[in-house]
């Protein structure tokens, strides 16, 4: 079928549907569902046979409007909170996994750069961490308490300060996606260099194992969460830079929604990391090694399981169950 024939055959139905969506009277759910299914079929057909046609952008935008109308009128189930953590967020994590890997690679490369720079330039750590921080840490090393910085304020006060700062940093990483994915990369590189330089500093003082066991009591949650936030920022940046057939504003709106879903999923992780840093890390030199390793490995295991393994399991279960993408599913 020629493109012009396809458009003429369906134009009146599309325009009528668009008019109904803009109207003040709500469409009947069955009619809305049927129209939505036909529209998605038309969109799939256009993408297949007219991949460079402007009609794809129009159908995309109309489909997004219809999708919003469907779920705006759909009653929320009482188990929405549960389904968010068990299904909705894991599915989003599964579809975003490539962005997390990109974020991880950027962060690791920056960390390596920071470590190498610190090992080859004694002034690099002071440039990155600041003279005050380095001098305080050197004093703590002299006193035999190299990680004493974590006990410099009260537990509760530190919990609120650290948790707020970690959430703030993660959202900065995410929001920098508005400056394209390059903005996210900049923040990830900055944080990676700081961590690499920090670890190299303690390596030079022959305290790498001590610093690692102390830092990763909370860092095993905190650092992966920042990397995952970077992945969410890349989603936002890509939605702005590469809208494909969608109008740029529509693509951006979708990117914001996807990214915010991931960011909301990270908030509990930062709360737990803040608790560990404030109430547990300060006792790094008295905690038995077995408990220390249990906290670190348990935290890393949770991150790997919930953010990578479990989403794959949920995705496979949904595919195997054959969840219908038809009118009945939409009406449910």
Secondary structure, 3 states (H helix, E strand, C coil): CCHHHHHHHHHHHHHHHHHHHHCCCCCCHHHHHHHHHHHHHHHHHHHHHCCCCCHHHHHHHHHHHHHHHHHHHCCCCCCHHHHHHHHHHHHHHHHCHHHHHHHHHHHHHHHHHHHHHHHHCCCHHHHHHCHHHHHHHHHHHHCCCCCHHHHCCCHHHHHHHHHHHHHHHHHHHHHHHHHCHHHHHHHHHHHHHHHHHHHHHHHHCCCHHHHHHHHHHHHHHHHHHHHHHHHHHHHHHHHHHCCCCCCHHHHHHHHHHHHHHHHHHHHHHHHHHHHHHHHCHHHCCCCCHHHHHHHHHHHHHHHHHHHHHHHHHHHHHHHHHCCCCCHHHHHC
